[in-house]
Amino acid sequence: MDIVIYSREENEFELIKEVADYCKVPQKNCSFFNEYHRISNYIDCFSNEQNIYFLSIEMTEHSGFDVAKKIRCKDRSALIVFIADTMHYVMKVFEFVTFDYLVRPLDKESMKRLFLRMNEYIISRKQYFTFFSERIHHSVHLSEIIYFEKSGRSAYIHTEKESYRFNKTMHEILRQLSKEFVHIHCSYIVNLSYVKEIKQNEVIVKSKSTGDNSIEQKLPIGRSFKSNIKKFA
């Protein structure tokens, strides 16, 4: 996860970076952009990293809203914070699923409170798998998920109560998961909490419950994935 700042004020970059380090935000890099084409290129390359974006609304060529629109086309889980000179744009930010709206001048104490809230949100988000299905945002607690299935461009979440269809790659799915989930096949990721038996070439999971009985599901183990699951046998 990176912190990305799009602003005309380089001192804002310095302040945000300083406070993020102080609050121990789990970042890999902190990047500053003051030109649209540069941040646009960045989004094209790194938009699937669930980054934190600070976007200045009042820019010379392309506003922070232009950047936010491009981000949301690529990544619906990124955290977006808008920065503005006044409260004039506050109603418009809701179009982009915004984490916060800051009015200049930025100060260190307000930024500390913001990053502490971000840390709490990031920790809580790790307990849920979030996705869009039929243009509706869903959050499913990881403990409810039995397994993930990939078929073509579509992915499926299977729980005891229902299944959901959405679009994500296996890599994108794995990034949201805890250690209880194991990649056993190019098309399957299982929750170890639901595994009843591990055989030579398949895993048996508890799939659904009907009264006092449970229905079992057999999932194949891919040859190149056997080392992932065998250590739990």
N, C-alpha and C positions, 0 to 999 in steps of 0.2 A: 504494500500500500504506500503510495506517495502522497505528499502534500503539494498541491499545485496552486500558485498564485498568479492571477491575471489582473494586473493593475498598472496604473501610470506612476505609482509611488513605490520606489524601491525600498524606502524605509519601512513600508508595511510588510514587505517580504522579510526584512530583518527582524521585525517585532514578532511576526507569526512564527518564524523559525525558532527564535529564542524561547518563546512560551511553549511551543510544541515540545522542544527538548526538555524544558523544565517539567512539563506535565507527563513526560515519558510516553508520548503518543507513539504507537507501534508503526513507525514510518521507515521506509527504505531511503527515500530521497525527498528533498524539498526543492522545488523548481520555481523559477520566476519567469513570467512572460509579459511583455508589454506590447506585443504585436500579435494580431489575430492569426496570421498564417503560421506562426511558430507554434502557438498552442493548438491550432487545428491539426498540424502535423503530429503533435504529441498525442492528441486524442485518437487519431487514426492508428497509432502504434501501440498505445498503452491504455486503451479505454476499458479493458476487461480486468483492471487491477483493483477495483473497488476503492478508488482514490478519494481524497478529500480535496475539494476545489473551493478556493476563495476567489470570487469573480466580482470585479469592479463593474458597476453598471454603466457609469459615465466614462466611456472611452471614445477616442477620436473617430475611429472607423467602424468597428464592430463592438457593440455593447456586450456586457456580461450575459445578457439574455440570449444573444446569438450563440455564445459559447455554450451556455446551458442547454440550448436546444440541440446542439450537436452532441453534447455529452449524453443526454437522455435518449438519443437515437442509438447510442452504442452501449450505454451502461445505466440501468435503472437503479442500481444499488449504491452508486457513488453518493457521497455526502456533499451537498452544495451549500455554500454560505455566500450570500451576496453582500457587497460593500457599496455604500452610496453616500452622497453628500447630504441627502435629506431623506425623509420618510415618504417622499412622493411616490415611489414605486412599490410600496410594501404590498399592495393588493395583487399586483401582477406576479409576484414571486411564487404564489401558490400554484401557478401553472406548471412549475418545474419540480414539485416535491422537494421543497427547500428545508434545510436543517435550521438555518438561522439567517437573520438580516441585521447587518451592522451599519451604524451611522458614524461617519468620521467626526472627530478624530478617534482612532482606535487607541485604547489604553490597555495597559498590561493586565490589570486586575480583571477587567471584563473578558479579556482573551483567556485568562486562566480558568474562569468559570465556564467559558465555552468549551475549552478542551477537556475539562473534567466531565462535562455532560457528554461530550463525544466519546470519551473513554468508557463511560457507563453504557452508552448506547451500543458501542462496538462489542463490548463483553456480552450484553444481553442478546445481540443479534446472532452471536455464535451459537446460542441455544436453539435457534430456529432456522429452518430452511425457508428462504424467501424467494418467490418467483411470481411471474405473471402467467395466468392462464385465461384465455378468452378475454383479454384486456382487463382482467380483475387481478389485483394484487393479493397474494396469499402468503400466509406465514404458518408453517407447520412445525410443531415442536419436534426436535430430532428424535426424542424418545418414542414418538408415535409412528415413525417411518420404519417399515420392515425392510424394503429394498427399493433400489432404483433400477429402472430398465431403460435401455436405449434402443430405439428402433428407427433407423434412418435419421432424419433430422429431428424427430420427436423424442422426448424423454418422458418417463412416467414415474410418478411416486406412488408406491403401494403402501397403504396403511391398513389397519384392521377394519376400518369403517368404509373407506372409499379410496379411489385412485384418481390421480390428477395427471393431465397431459400438459406439457409445456415445452419450450425450446431452449435447451442449453447443451453445451458440449460436456463430455465426461470431465474434462479438465475444470470447467467452470463449476460443475457440481461438487467435485472433490474439494475445491477451495473453501466451500461453506461447511464442510463436515468435520466432525470430531473423530477421535481415534477409534471410536466404537464401530466405525464404518470401514469395510474392507473391499477393495476392488478385486473381484474374483474372476472376471471375464470381461472382454471388451464391451459387453452389453449389460453387465450387472455389477451393482455395488450393494453389499448386504450390511445390515445392522447386526453385529454380533450378539446383541441382546435377544434376538429372535432366532438364532441358529440353534437347532435341536441336535443336529448330527453333521459331521464332516466326513464324507466318504472320499474314495480315491479320485473320482471325477465329478462329484457333485456335492452340493450343500443342501441340506434339508432345513427349511425354515418354517416356523409357525406363520401361516398366512392370514387366516381369518378365524374368528370364533363364532360358533353357533351354539348358544346355550352353554352346556358344560363341555362341549367338544370343540376341538380346534382342527382346522383344515391345514394340511401340510403342503408345501410347495417345494418342488425339486428345481434347483438352479445349477447350471453347469459351471464347472471350474475350467477356465481356459489354461492351456498348457503353460503359457508364459506367465500366468498369474498364480500358479500353485504355491510358490514360495510365500505369497502374501497371506494365504489362509492356513497353510499346513502348520505353522508355528502355534496356531490356536487349537489344533486337533488334540 
